[in-house]
Amino acid sequence: MNSVTDIWENVLRQLRGTLSETTISTWFDELSIVNIRGNTCFLHCPNDFKKGYIESLFLSNIKNSLHDIFSMDFEVKILDDDGLIEFQGGSAPQRQSDRFTSAEFTFETFVVGPSNKLAHAASMAVAEHPAQNYNPLLIYGDSGLGKTHLLNAIANVIRKNDPKAKIVYVKGDDFINEFIELIRAGRGSEFRAKYRQADLLLVDDVQFVAGKDQVQNEFFHTFNTLYESGRQIVLTSDRPPSEMTLLDDRLRTRFEWGLLADVKPPDFETRLAIVKNKAALLGMELPDKIAVYVAQNVTANVRQLEGTINKILAYKDLLGSETDEEVVTRAMKDILKDSNEYIPTPESILSYVSRYYNVDESIVRGQQRNRDAVTARQIAMYLIRSMTSLSQDNIGSYFGHRDHATVAYSITQVEKKMKKDPAFAEVVKELKTNINSRH
């Protein structure tokens, strides 16, 4: 392994064998490796809430992964920002707002195509003239399509134009965790000062605040304070406000005040441009035949395209392999499996859920209100919405010409119960996994 970064990437690969991808993305996204000294691995986590959670639940997983890699026992120490200062001999850690200055996240490195043209143009307009054009700007679409890249690009431009600008970036789930932690600690004024004094507020995955009354109320007042004082707000989400069924109406209205811009999966030409652009940024010459092969086969999202190029480079640098079709196929093996993921039909979902609850399909699609029928019906609607491209209106038609509101209510009921009842949530996850594995 060439560096501690390589070691940490290997650790994360090991962890994915024992922890779910959701756990990794939720709790390890802000965790980075600092150094290894002797048999101690030093990590850094700027989020105190996540740091404590990892230390209490996942420290043994990290130690086991290091043992598997090196065949020796390691101690693991997670540093907060102050600990990092001390570890680095007094050098100041990066400020949160300065984490956007990587060249990887600029407008120049963002590949524009028909699927993201509006979101890109709106983001540039906001960056050049904050709070004058579109406020708020809400960019929505599936994961891995470049929403976070655009947030970072906006911050980069504003930081360049006004080095003193106070930029606050937060993920929706971190906003919730931070709010709960500081309110419990009696430090609510500290929380409000941080967010309500921002010149630019960037919230990634804002849909997470929906359904949490106290958090929504806090966000509502934060939004109003910033908007009324002429500060820019940029949000991203996985869906438009109209489909956030648990979102407070006051927030939904405000989210729609400015501009809603969607991003969609890139077409072939855009994917090809992304592949070539990423390879060039990494200093790698990628033959046209190989670039076309990658663009044709990895179709799900931008993140997977970039991950493929990173993996090809790793094979080339670490193993000394030439960039030929065999190496690319090996690098793409796992990614292809994900990007060509089986998309079930509404019929296959309904069939499996009906068998699981031992309720006839006609009853699930019908009007009977007994407990098993209602549960199976609501879960089937929820899974069809999350696993297929059917709209709520189409789902309503599929279930005996029910209206949009009925489908939305069913989906909301499942989401609420999953949050409150871990056992029920596991049943839904199990159903989803089993349906996906039946092709």
Summary of the structure (lengths in Angstrom):
residues: 439
radius of gyration: 23.3
end to end distance: 37.5
largest distance: 69.2
contacts: 1348
relative contact order: 0.07
helix: 59%
strand: 9%
